[in-house]
Each structure stands twice: as structure tokens, then as C-alpha cells.
Amino acid sequence: MTVQDAHAPDERREREETELPMGVGRVSRGWIAFVGLAFLGVVVGIIGFLTEQGQGLVGTGMRDLGTMGGATWGLYITLVIYFVGVSFAGIMIAALIRLFNLEHLKGIARMAEVMTVVALLLGALAIIVDLGKPVRGVVNLFRYARPQSPFFGTFSLVITGYLFSSLVYMYVTARRDAAVLAARPSKLQGFFRAWSAGYEDTADQRARDRRTTFWLALAILPVLVVATSSLGLVFGLQVGRPGWFGTLQAPAFVVLAGVSGIGHIIVLAAIVRHALHQEDRIGVDAFAWLGRFLMTLLFVYCYFVAVEIFTTIYQPAVAEQRIGDALLTGRYAWLFWGSIVTLVVPALLLAWMAIKKQWRIGWLVAIGVIVNLGALAKRYLIVVPSQTHGQLLPYGEVGTYSPTWVEYAVMIGLFSLGALLVAIFMKIFPIIELADADTDPDVDDGGAERPEAHEMEKEVVS
Amino acid sequence: MTRRGVITMAMIVVGLLLMGYGYFGGAAQWCADAVSCSNPRVEWSPAIFVLGVIVAFSSALYYTVAKDEVTDEVARGKQQ
């Protein structure tokens, strides 16, 4: 044995003690390539936005209702609803995990919190790009928003209250990890020290953290439902807009929000599990729980859609019939039936996996992606056809709307920005909560495999 | 109740009061038909509502981060 070999274990131990966990502070070639690609997407989005600012909204496919035979809400509003939906499920799952102490899901709690904050930022940006004069629009919201309007709930609860409470929640739940990492010498030590804000790992502090997260979760959950419902009510309360007016809009918004958000969490959890080799912390039981939850929401949403279609075709007024025809057999039929397939087939696949008790992560990821495409299409169909085909005034029967390259560029930019923010977060803070064994030497559990998870792993043929 | 608890509760109450003031200071809800009722009766009332939401949720930050000298020292003493 050489002298070099004899020193190797010491060096490894030293490296383990000083290196930050979960790849924090270290970048790989794959990460750089991913971030480069995402950055390129953001640049595309900025070009789209600047073009829109230069030309005005005429650079988009949006036109006035009636007189110009178009739609004033298009892809941007579709994206607002979509991103708020994604954020809904993220913080809901995180809150449920803390409220009911769902141990097997703790590995996904922080990524759900991060996803919520990022999705809300993207939702807010999607509103801003939809405004002809963004600065004036934002300032006027703070000056003149009317409490009578459901927009008031959307603006005050979703964009501000919801975002702020999610940030507070994420900060509080991550403070202990920040304190642990602040004790290790690294380039990010100052950042961790600032985040931990003098955290001392005493029993009293832990009890206080538990109380805080419990009450925060309890306060956030009703805010979530009210906020997401208010977004549904923006459509559901418009009595003069056939296709929108209805009691099912608010609950359907909440349920579809859960569908798209859980789909996202599944995909993100699978990526993190694979990239950071965290098979023990994010077990198959976590995916099984998410899969069962997603299946339930999908069946509930399919029921809503069936009721909606039946009500539309049973004995509709003229404008409702026009929208119904456009959706079922007309211009939007391919998108409508496509979205139905992307929601029904995953629901059946999930039911099959639940019956067989075989949760395949690859399948779940595919389902997560597919239901998100379906949810995006469904939102587009909620927003657009009622404007193009639901005209009650005699301006001509139908209008048209097709997004331009500007809108597609902004959409690419928003999705890329989301991916970029999550990727950067993963390199400055652990995306998975540190196990107790990492932070407290007296506790011998942490990352240990749970027996039930092990049993489940055996059942699965990946 | 400790000083921390008192201040936390005070922040929640102030937050709720600001939300109420901001909400009812907005366009009057009981005369929605009159044009004169369209504008907020209190300048920047939606911003006041949002400030209330922020103050209320900030109470959680204060509760976890603020030092409560007596109990913290006792806890440290117990650990040692």
C-alpha cells in the first residue's frame, strides 16, 4: 500500500464533512447544458415580450370581441390559470405533509414548496405580459381593484397573499437546514447564515417551528381554496358570456389545479430522485400516494366534464349550442377530444396501477406530463371558445383566435424561466429536506429505508 | 403569554384590521349601481388590504425568528 492510498479514506471523510449535500454548490456538465438551454428559452421569451411592447398587443393574436371578431383573452390568460393551478397543488401537498405528518412524503415537501413559489411568479408574469401597459396595470391594481370583482380575490389572495405566505412557509421550514449548512465551510456559508438567522437547534425552537408550520399550513389551505376558486369565479360569474357562466367553474378550477400540480410534482420528484440518487428519501410509496391522489382528482374532473357536456347538449340556448358544436364537432373538436383522452386514459391507467398495486415510476412520469398537456388544453378551451363563439350581441356569429409567434415565444420563455429557477435553487439549497440523521447525531432514522417502502419496491418492476 | 406570543398575536390582529380597512375602504359594496361608488373611498385601499395580508403572515416569521430571551436561555441551559 502506498502512502497516497493510506491517506485516501481520510481525504474522503474530510470531503464528506465539508461538501454540501444533494449536489449543492457543485455544478455538472449536464446541469450547465440544461441551464444554458433554459437560459436560451428565457431569451426567446424576452424577445417575444419586447416585440409585443414595441408593436403593442396587435403583435399578438388577440383582438377585440365582437367588432373585431376576436378574443381579448388568449394564451396568456390560459397560462395564468395553468400556473396558478400548478402552484395550488404544490403548497397544498406541502401543507398536508406537515399537518398530517406524512413521513413518507417528506422527501417531496420542499420541491413542492419551491414549485409553488416559482409557478406563482410565472403566473404573475403571465398577467403582466397580457397587459398593454404593464406598469400602469400593476399600479392601478393596487389603487383601484374593486372588492366586488373576483379579480380582487385573484390579485390580493393569489398573487400577493398566496405568494407571500408560500415564501414564509418555505423560509420557516428550511431554516433548520440552513443552520446545518451554515456550519460547514463553503462559498455559500454567508447565504446559509443569513437564511438561518441565528437558528439554534434547541427543543424549544423545534417545538416553535412545529407550531408555526402547523398554523401556517392551517391558514394557507383555506386561502388556497378561496384564491383558486376566485379565479374560477372570474369566468363563472359572467352571466353575459355563454360557456363561462355556471356553478361548476370554481370547483372545477380547484380540481384541475390539483391535477396539473400533482402531475408536475411527480415529474419533478422523479427527476430529483434520479439525478441526486435519492431513492431512499423519495420512495415508491410517495409516488403511489401521489398516483392515488391524482387518480381521484382525475375521476372527479371527468365527472364534472361529463355533467358540463350533458348540460350543454341537452336543451341549450342558441349561443350555448354554438359553443357546444364548436367543442364537440367543430373548430375546437380536435383539442377538446384530445384533452378528454389525455385525462381519461391516465385516470384509467392509474386505476389499473392502484388495483394491481404496481406503481411504475416511468409510467407515472408519462402520466404527469400527459395530464399537464390535457390541463393546458382544457384551460385554453375554457378561455377561448366562449369569446369566439359565445357572442350574444349581433356582431356576427363567430370570431377567431390563433396565437402568434410572439405569444408562443413568451410561453417558451415562461416555462424556461421556471426550469431555470428550479435548477438554480437546486444548486444553492437542498431540494430535499435534510434527514434527521444528517442534522442530529442522536437520531438514527433519517434517510433509512422504511420497511413498507422496501416491500413496495419489491412489487415494482421498473 | 411571552413577549413573543403577544407581539405575534398583535401582528395577526393588526393584519386582520388592515385587511378589513382595505376591503371596506374599497369601492362601496352597498351602492354598486351608482357611478360615484365605483372608486375606492380610501386611497390605495387594495394596497392596504395586501399590506394586511403581508403583516398577518409575517407574524409567523417573527414567531420563529425572534429571540425570546428568557425561554431561549432556559432551553439552552437544559441542553447543556
Interface residues (C-beta under 8 A of the other chain):
Chain A: L141 F142 R143 Y144 A145 R146 P147 Q148 F152 F155 S156 L157 T160 G161 F164 S165 V168 Y169 Y171 V172 R175 A197 G198 E200 T202 A203 D204 Q205 R208 D209 R211 T212 W215 L216 A219
Chain B: Y23 F24 G26 A27 Q29 A32 S38 N39 P40 E43 W44 P46 A47 F49 V50 V53 I54 F57 S58 A60 L61 Y63 T64 V65 K67 T71 D72 V74 A75 R76 K78 Q79
